[in-house]
């Protein structure tokens, strides 16, 4: 007979740690794509007339931002963040370089047991 496997409670430390890891990965991926989009693709489009990079990176960033949004909301609900903290974390994912700051700040607060 198969061993009983039960999922950890939605707000358990294990579930929150897994949600934090997903959030960190998505914040980093979205941040890197956003920096590449603004630092490489947009200048190529307007200075070298090469629009393909904006199309590819812009589309990738858009789809992956949706996953970042879902991972942020998931973490916010599990860890019982304030509405303000969740909105700020989501907005920081749309600003080049600030997504890295937001990810680091959220991680530090979560590891210290503070509410975001």
C-alpha positions as CSV (number, residue, x, y, z in Angstrom):
1,X,0.0,0.0,0.0
2,X,1.3,3.5,-0.8
3,X,2.4,5.6,2.0
4,X,0.1,8.4,3.0
5,X,1.4,11.6,1.5
6,X,-0.1,14.7,2.7
7,X,0.7,18.2,1.4
8,X,2.0,20.6,4.0
9,X,-0.5,23.1,5.3
10,X,-0.8,26.2,3.1
11,X,0.7,28.5,5.7
12,X,3.3,26.0,7.1
13,X,7.0,27.0,7.2
14,X,7.8,24.4,4.5
15,X,5.1,25.8,2.1
16,X,6.2,29.4,2.7
17,X,9.8,28.5,2.1
18,X,8.9,26.8,-1.2
19,X,6.8,29.8,-2.2
20,X,9.7,32.1,-1.3
21,X,12.0,30.1,-3.5
22,X,9.6,30.3,-6.5
23,X,9.2,34.0,-5.9
24,X,13.0,34.5,-5.8
25,X,13.6,32.6,-9.0
26,X,10.8,34.4,-10.9
27,X,12.0,37.8,-9.6
28,X,15.5,37.2,-10.8
29,X,14.4,35.9,-14.2
30,X,12.0,38.8,-14.8
31,X,14.6,41.3,-13.6
32,X,17.3,39.9,-15.9
33,X,14.9,39.9,-18.9
34,X,13.8,43.5,-18.1
35,X,17.4,44.7,-17.9
36,X,18.2,43.0,-21.2
37,X,15.1,44.5,-22.8
38,X,15.9,48.1,-21.8
39,X,19.7,47.9,-22.0
40,X,20.2,45.8,-25.1
41,X,17.0,45.3,-27.1
42,X,15.5,48.9,-27.0
43,X,18.8,50.5,-28.1
44,X,19.2,48.0,-30.9
45,X,15.7,48.7,-32.1
46,X,16.1,52.5,-32.2
47,X,19.9,52.9,-32.9
48,X,20.5,49.9,-35.3
49,X,17.0,49.3,-36.6
50,X,16.9,45.7,-35.3
51,X,13.4,45.3,-33.7
52,X,13.5,41.5,-33.4
53,X,15.1,41.5,-30.0
54,X,12.4,43.7,-28.5
55,X,9.8,41.4,-29.9
56,X,11.4,38.3,-28.4
57,X,12.5,39.7,-25.1
58,X,9.3,41.8,-24.7
59,X,7.1,38.7,-25.2
60,X,9.2,36.6,-22.9
61,X,9.2,39.2,-20.2
62,X,5.4,39.6,-20.5
63,X,4.7,35.9,-20.1
64,X,7.2,35.4,-17.3
65,X,5.9,38.5,-15.5
66,X,2.6,36.8,-15.4
67,X,4.3,33.8,-13.6
68,X,6.1,36.3,-11.3
69,X,2.8,37.9,-10.5
70,X,1.3,34.5,-9.6
71,X,4.3,33.5,-7.5
72,X,4.2,36.9,-5.7
73,X,0.5,36.6,-4.9
74,X,0.9,33.0,-3.8
75,X,3.7,34.0,-1.4
76,X,1.8,37.0,-0.2
77,X,-1.2,34.9,0.7
78,X,0.8,32.2,2.3
79,X,2.9,34.5,4.4
80,X,0.0,36.9,5.1
81,X,1.7,40.0,3.7
82,X,0.0,43.4,3.9
83,X,-1.7,44.6,0.8
84,X,0.8,47.4,0.5
85,X,3.8,45.0,0.7
86,X,2.3,42.8,-2.0
87,X,1.6,45.7,-4.4
88,X,5.1,47.2,-3.9
89,X,6.7,43.8,-4.6
90,X,4.6,43.5,-7.8
91,X,5.4,47.1,-8.9
92,X,9.2,46.6,-8.3
93,X,9.1,43.7,-10.8
94,X,8.3,46.2,-13.5
95,X,11.2,48.6,-13.0
96,X,14.7,47.7,-14.3
97,X,17.2,46.9,-11.5
98,X,14.6,47.6,-8.7
99,X,13.3,44.0,-9.1
100,X,16.6,42.8,-7.6
101,X,16.3,45.2,-4.7
102,X,12.7,44.1,-4.1
103,X,13.6,40.5,-4.2
104,X,16.5,41.0,-1.7
105,X,14.4,43.1,0.6
106,X,11.5,40.6,0.6
107,X,13.9,37.7,1.2
108,X,15.6,39.4,4.1
109,X,12.2,40.3,5.8
110,X,10.9,36.8,5.2
111,X,14.0,35.1,6.7
112,X,13.9,37.5,9.7
113,X,10.2,36.5,10.3
114,X,8.9,40.0,9.5
115,X,5.7,40.7,7.7
116,X,6.2,42.3,4.3
